[in-house]
């Protein structure tokens, strides 16, 4: 039994701690993703930044989106940088397409190790103006699309038996923190809140296979999607919308470039997240 009067050899205690430094992986190796195969959905904004950083870390990346022109341009741009990337036209609203993307990754590079379902859409609509097709488009892209993209990739990871990394993409909109005092994104709020719940559930189930599932929830980002959606809302609601965005939009946390968020996403695809599940 330990007694208060017993003295502890501080040098021994120090080396108990210092000895653990001998076996740590060099930080460069922590971010070395050579030999890893990643699946990403989306082709511009955050998705493009994630693809770029994963490829820079050495991963072979397969990515898909429904806008083929952007996908082709992204593939050409990143291949010009010497990266191993491949694009497949993919509509994540369709479960078969989600599975086709993982199948393409397996056929092209082998077992999937990483998946980041970053494809997303949104549009500001007053709650009383929301149309069924607008609700369905956001929910099917931002929630259903993530669910089945991860499901397809997770099955590949389980078959491969090496574990893997899943990073879902939510948003501060999950708690209603999109545009302060404006709102008008109830379908997006619902989808991104769903992503959080889905992430926690998947994390508990997939942990047994050595698969880490975590989520990144960004604030606002300056992306082509954000600019296009603001233009659409402006056309629908007119000058009042434009004035409100200028007045209240500054309350939304903004990343100057999506790469700032992509760095966090990619970190979660490395050994940094080895002890994180459902966070």
C-alpha positions in Angstrom: 0.0 0.0 0.0 1.2 3.5 -0.9 2.2 5.6 2.1 2.5 9.4 2.1 5.9 9.2 3.7 7.3 7.2 0.9 9.5 9.2 -1.5 9.3 8.9 -5.3 12.4 8.9 -7.4 11.7 11.8 -9.7 14.3 10.7 -12.2 12.7 7.3 -12.5 9.3 8.9 -13.0 10.8 11.2 -15.7 12.2 8.4 -17.7 8.9 6.4 -17.4 7.5 9.3 -19.4 10.5 10.0 -21.6 10.8 6.3 -22.7 7.5 6.6 -24.4 9.0 9.1 -26.8 11.2 6.4 -28.3 8.3 4.6 -30.1 6.4 7.6 -31.4 5.8 7.9 -35.2 7.6 10.9 -36.7 5.1 13.7 -37.4 5.9 13.5 -41.1 4.9 9.8 -41.1 1.6 10.7 -39.3 0.5 12.7 -42.4 2.0 10.2 -44.9 -1.0 8.7 -46.7 1.0 6.9 -49.4 -0.6 3.5 -50.1 -4.0 4.7 -48.9 -7.1 4.9 -51.2 -9.6 7.7 -50.5 -13.1 8.3 -51.8 -14.4 11.8 -51.8 -17.7 13.2 -53.1 -17.9 16.7 -54.5 -15.6 18.6 -56.9 -15.4 22.3 -55.9 -15.1 24.2 -52.7 -14.3 22.1 -49.6 -14.4 18.9 -51.6 -11.7 20.1 -54.0 -9.5 21.3 -51.2 -9.9 17.9 -49.4 -9.0 16.0 -52.5 -6.0 18.2 -53.1 -4.6 17.8 -49.5 -5.3 14.0 -49.4 -3.4 13.7 -52.7 -0.6 15.9 -51.5 -0.2 13.5 -48.5 0.2 10.7 -51.0 -3.3 9.2 -51.1 -4.8 7.9 -54.3 -8.1 9.7 -54.6 -11.3 8.7 -56.4 -13.9 11.5 -56.4 -17.4 12.0 -57.9 -20.1 14.5 -58.4 -23.0 15.1 -60.7 -21.4 18.1 -62.4 -19.2 16.4 -65.0 -17.7 19.6 -66.2 -16.3 20.5 -62.8 -15.2 16.9 -62.2 -13.2 16.8 -65.5 -11.6 20.2 -64.7 -10.7 19.0 -61.2 -9.1 15.8 -62.4 -7.1 17.6 -65.1 -5.9 20.3 -62.6 -4.8 17.8 -59.9 -3.2 15.4 -62.4 -1.2 18.4 -63.7 0.2 18.6 -60.1 1.3 15.0 -60.3 -1.4 13.6 -58.1 -3.1 10.2 -58.4 -6.7 11.1 -58.8 -9.7 9.8 -60.8 -13.1 11.2 -61.4 -16.4 9.4 -61.9 -19.7 11.1 -62.6 -21.8 10.4 -59.5 -25.1 11.5 -58.2 -25.1 10.8 -54.5 -28.8 11.1 -54.3 -28.8 7.7 -56.0 -27.7 4.7 -53.9 -26.4 2.8 -56.9 -24.1 5.7 -57.8 -22.7 5.8 -54.3 -21.8 2.1 -54.6 -20.5 2.6 -58.1 -18.0 5.2 -56.8 -16.6 2.8 -54.3 -16.6 0.0 -56.9 -14.6 2.3 -59.2 -12.1 3.0 -56.4 -11.6 -0.7 -55.7 -11.2 -1.4 -59.4 -8.8 1.5 -60.0 -6.7 1.4 -56.8 -7.7 -1.4 -54.5 -9.4 -1.5 -51.1 -10.9 1.8 -49.8 -9.1 3.2 -46.7 -10.7 6.7 -46.4 -14.0 8.3 -47.2 -15.1 11.9 -47.0 -18.6 12.5 -48.3 -18.3 16.2 -48.9 -20.9 16.7 -51.6 -23.6 19.2 -50.5 -26.2 21.6 -51.6 -28.4 24.2 -50.0 -30.5 27.2 -50.8 -32.2 29.8 -48.6 -35.9 29.4 -48.6 -38.5 30.7 -46.2 -40.1 27.8 -44.3 -43.5 28.6 -45.7 -42.1 28.7 -49.2 -40.2 25.4 -49.2 -41.2 23.1 -52.0 -41.1 19.3 -51.7 -38.4 19.0 -54.5 -36.2 21.6 -52.7 -36.6 19.7 -49.4 -35.8 16.4 -51.2 -32.8 17.7 -53.1 -31.0 18.9 -49.9 -31.9 15.9 -47.7 -31.0 13.4 -50.4 -27.7 15.1 -51.2 -26.5 16.2 -47.7 -27.9 13.3 -45.6 -28.9 10.3 -47.7 -25.9 10.8 -50.0 -23.5 10.8 -47.1 -25.1 7.8 -45.5 -24.9 5.5 -48.5 -21.5 6.8 -49.6 -20.1 5.8 -46.2 -22.0 2.5 -46.2 -20.5 1.5 -49.5 -17.0 2.5 -48.5 -17.3 0.9 -45.0 -18.2 -2.4 -46.6 -15.1 -2.2 -48.7 -13.0 -1.4 -45.5 -14.5 -4.4 -43.7 -13.7 -6.6 -46.6 -10.2 -5.3 -46.7 -9.7 -6.0 -42.9 -7.4 -3.0 -42.4 -9.8 -0.6 -40.7 -10.2 2.9 -42.1 -11.2 6.5 -41.6 -14.6 8.1 -42.2 -15.0 11.9 -41.9 -18.5 13.1 -42.4 -19.3 16.8 -43.1 -21.9 18.7 -41.1 -22.1 22.4 -40.6 -22.7 25.0 -37.8 -26.2 25.0 -39.4 -26.9 21.8 -37.5 -27.6 24.0 -34.5 -29.2 26.8 -36.4 -26.1 28.9 -36.6 -26.1 29.5 -40.3 -27.0 33.2 -41.0 -27.9 34.8 -37.7 -31.4 36.4 -37.6 -32.1 35.2 -41.2 -32.5 31.4 -40.9 -34.5 30.2 -44.0 -32.4 27.0 -44.3 -34.6 24.5 -42.4 -34.0 21.7 -44.9 -30.2 22.3 -44.6 -30.5 22.6 -40.8 -32.3 19.2 -40.7 -29.8 17.5 -43.0 -26.8 18.6 -41.1 -28.3 17.8 -37.7 -29.0 14.4 -39.1 -25.4 14.0 -40.1 -24.3 14.4 -36.5 -26.7 11.8 -35.2 -25.7 9.5 -38.1 -22.0 9.9 -37.3 -22.4 8.9 -33.7 -24.4 5.8 -34.7 -22.0 4.7 -37.4 -19.0 5.3 -35.1 -20.4 2.9 -32.5 -21.1 0.2 -35.1 -17.9 0.5 -37.1 -15.5 0.7 -34.2 -15.4 -3.1 -34.0 -13.8 -3.1 -37.5 -11.1 -0.6 -36.6 -12.9 2.1 -38.6 -12.8 5.6 -37.0 -15.9 7.7 -37.8 -15.8 11.4 -36.9 -17.4 14.6 -38.2 -16.2 18.1 -39.1 -18.8 20.9 -38.9 -17.6 24.1 -40.6 -19.0 27.6 -40.5 -19.2 29.6 -43.7 -16.7 29.3 -46.5 -16.1 31.3 -49.7 -17.0 28.7 -52.3 -18.6 28.6 -55.7 -21.6 26.9 -54.2 -22.1 29.6 -51.6 -21.9 32.3 -54.3 -24.3 30.5 -56.6 -26.9 29.9 -53.9 -26.8 33.5 -52.8 -27.5 34.6 -56.3 -30.5 32.2 -56.5 -31.9 33.5 -53.2 -31.3 37.1 -54.4 -33.3 36.4 -57.5 -36.1 35.0 -55.5 -36.3 37.4 -52.6 -34.8 40.6 -54.1 -33.2 43.6 -52.5 -34.5 42.7 -49.0 -32.5 39.5 -49.1 -29.4 41.2 -50.2 -29.6 43.8 -47.5 -30.2 41.2 -44.8 -27.2 39.2 -45.9 -25.0 42.3 -45.8 -26.4 43.2 -42.4 -26.5 39.8 -40.6 -24.2 37.6 -42.7 -21.1 38.8 -40.8 -22.4 36.8 -37.7 -21.6 33.6 -39.5 -18.1 32.3 -38.8 -16.2 32.4 -42.1 -13.1 30.5 -43.3 -11.3 32.7 -45.8 -10.6 29.6 -48.0 -12.0 26.1 -47.8 -8.5 24.8 -47.4 -8.6 26.0 -43.8 -11.3 23.5 -43.2 -9.8 20.9 -45.4 -6.7 20.8 -43.2 -8.9 19.7 -40.3 -10.7 17.1 -42.4 -7.5 15.6 -43.7 -6.0 15.5 -40.2 -8.9 13.4 -39.2 -8.0 11.0 -42.0 -4.6 10.3 -40.5 -3.4 8.6 -37.3 -4.3 11.8 -35.4 -7.9 10.4 -35.1 -6.8 6.9 -34.0 -8.5 7.3 -30.6 -11.5 9.4 -31.7 -14.8 7.8 -32.4 -18.1 9.7 -33.1 -16.6 13.1 -32.3 
